[in-house]
């Protein structure tokens, strides 16, 4: 994981992770321990466009504000990354990959 991506997005989202780790995850792209402020990212993300990794970083950082998938959570994601749905859809297999 490139720390530069976290350095880019943490100020935008307005929260900071204490720890970032990689893990072989087969059912999700990332996870977040809100108490420890630890974010795990899937080792399989590099197979997708870099914007997909950025979306997962934003998604997990937003969980440090909202530990759920509430309307407020998704608003926070949209404010930080207005085009998030495009990258979310690629990871969900709902659209073809872009360059």
QUICORJO-V234858 format. One record per backbone hydrogen bond with DSSP energy under -0.5 kcal/mol. NH is the residue of the N-H (numbers start at 1). CO is the residue of the C=O. E is the energy in kcal/mol with one decimal. If there is no record, write none. Layout:
BEGIN
nh->NH co->CO e->E
nh->NH co->CO e->E
END
This chain:
BEGIN
nh->3 co->1 e->-0.6
nh->5 co->2 e->-1.5
nh->6 co->2 e->-0.9
nh->7 co->3 e->-2.8
nh->8 co->4 e->-2.1
nh->9 co->5 e->-2.3
nh->10 co->6 e->-2.8
nh->11 co->7 e->-0.6
nh->12 co->8 e->-0.6
nh->13 co->9 e->-2.8
nh->14 co->10 e->-2.3
nh->15 co->10 e->-1.3
nh->18 co->37 e->-2.4
nh->19 co->37 e->-1.5
nh->21 co->39 e->-2.8
nh->23 co->41 e->-2.2
nh->25 co->23 e->-1.3
nh->31 co->40 e->-2.2
nh->33 co->38 e->-3.0
nh->34 co->32 e->-0.8
nh->37 co->33 e->-1.4
nh->38 co->33 e->-1.6
nh->39 co->19 e->-2.6
nh->40 co->31 e->-2.7
nh->41 co->21 e->-2.4
nh->42 co->29 e->-2.6
nh->43 co->23 e->-1.8
nh->45 co->42 e->-1.3
nh->47 co->44 e->-1.5
nh->48 co->45 e->-2.5
nh->52 co->49 e->-2.0
nh->53 co->49 e->-0.9
nh->54 co->50 e->-2.2
nh->55 co->51 e->-2.4
nh->56 co->52 e->-2.2
nh->57 co->53 e->-2.4
nh->58 co->54 e->-2.7
nh->59 co->55 e->-3.1
nh->60 co->56 e->-2.7
nh->61 co->57 e->-2.6
nh->62 co->58 e->-2.5
nh->63 co->59 e->-1.0
nh->64 co->60 e->-0.5
nh->64 co->61 e->-1.4
nh->65 co->62 e->-1.3
nh->66 co->62 e->-2.3
nh->68 co->66 e->-1.3
nh->74 co->70 e->-2.2
nh->75 co->71 e->-2.2
nh->76 co->72 e->-2.0
nh->77 co->73 e->-2.1
nh->78 co->74 e->-2.5
nh->79 co->75 e->-2.4
nh->80 co->76 e->-2.0
nh->81 co->77 e->-2.9
nh->84 co->81 e->-2.1
nh->86 co->83 e->-1.1
nh->87 co->83 e->-0.9
nh->88 co->84 e->-2.8
nh->89 co->85 e->-2.6
nh->90 co->86 e->-1.5
nh->91 co->87 e->-2.0
nh->92 co->88 e->-1.8
nh->93 co->90 e->-1.3
nh->94 co->89 e->-2.9
nh->95 co->89 e->-0.7
END
